Structures are given as structure tokens and as C-alpha cells.
């Protein structure tokens, strides 16, 4: 297993455990304020953490799917596949006093990288 490090996100509001070699893409090019983007130096895989606006018309698991599919559509994804959607226990969240529910969606999107054809 690859060594990992604790990486602060969004100015330290929360953090993620990433491989030690993960590259912060904002060191290479501009990244929107609502995103944290990392790439793996060998596999060419990316991890994007994106803060999204509340959509009152969808809730729970449907909200996680809605945002994942919406981001894929905006990015021109050729394929969007949801692998799993699981609720997070609120007592384990740093933001537990600010939210009523939390979900984690794991999935894959086939999207062309910057300046490439799909």
C-alpha cells in the first residue's frame, strides 16, 4: 500500500488522506475556489473535491447522485458511473452541527482533461 499523508482542504476547513506523492494541481494551474484537485504522478488519475450549492429539490442519496451527474454533464463526460452512495454518520463529522445529513458517493466519470478531445 502506498504511504499517505493528511492533506488540509479549503484552507484547513477539513482534510483528506491522500497518497504522499499526490500533486496539488493548484501548484500547476488555476483551480476554482470551490475545488481542490490532486493528481497521481504515475497513474494519471485525478481526485477532485468540489463544494456544491444546495439544491432544495433533491435530498439524501438522490442529491449525491444529482450533483455527481450534474458535474459530469457540465464537464462533458462521455460516461458517468455511480459505484456506491453511502450515508456518513453525523457524529463522525467535524461539521455535524451545520448539517442534517451527509453522503459519500464513489464513482467514475470519463472526461477529457484540459486541452484534450473527449
N, C-alpha and C positions, 0 to 999 in steps of 0.2 A: 504494500500500500504506500502511496506517495505521501511524504511528510506534508503537514498542514500548518496553517497559521491563522490566528484570529485577525480578521480584517474589519476595521470600523467602516460603516457605510453612512452616507449622508451626514457628514460632519460628526460622526460618533453617536447618532441617534439610536442606532442598533448595529449589530455586527454579524458577520458570516464567517464560517470556517472554510477557507479556500486552500488549494494546494500552494505550497511555498513558492513555486515558480509562476503562479498566476500573474499575468501582466495587467496593470491598471491601464485600460485603453485611454483614459483621460490624460495620461502622460504622453500619448502619441497623437491624439487628435481631439477636437472639441466633442464633448458629450453633453447632452441636455441635462439641466439641473435636476430633473426628475428621474434620472437614470444613473446607475453605477454599472459599468461594463468592464468585464475581465475576459482575457483570452488565455488559452493554454499555449505555451510556446512550441510544443511539439505536435499536438493533435489538431490544431487549428479550430478547436471548439471554443465557443463563447458562452459566458454566463452574463445575463442582463437582469439586473434587479431594477424594477420600474415602479415608481409611485404613481398610482392612477386615481382619478377623480371618482368619488362615489356616484354610482348610478342607481337612483332610488327605485327604478323599475325592475331591478333584478336583485335577488338576495341569496345568501348562502352559497351552496355549491354552484348554482346557476350563475352567480356573479363572478366566481372564479373562472368559469368556462367563458362567459361573455367577454371578460377583459382579455383573456388569452387569445380568443378567436379574433377580437377586435384589433389587437396589436398585430396579429398575423396579417389581417386584411390591410391595415394601413401600410405595412411593410411589403406588401405584395407577395406574401408567402405562396409558394406552389403547393405546399402540403402543410396541414396543421393536424397534429395527432395528440390527443389528451391521453396520457398513460394512467394517471390516477388523480383523484381530488380527495383530500382528507381534511377533516376539521382539526384545528390546533386547540389544545387545552388552554383556556384563558389564564389559568393560574401559572402557566409557564411563560407568559408573555410579559415583556417589560411594559408594553402599552395596555395592559389589562384594564386599567381604569379609564381608558379612552375608547374602547371598542366593545361591542356586544358579541362579536364572533370573529373568527379568523380561520382562513383556509389556506392550504398549500396545494398548488396544482403542479404536477410534474408532467411535462410533455415535450414534444419536439415540433419545430417548425422548420421547413426548408425555405430559406430566404437567401437571396443573393447578398453578398457582402458589398460594402460601399464600392462604387465604380465598377461593379461586375454585372453581367447579364444574369437573369434568373436561371 
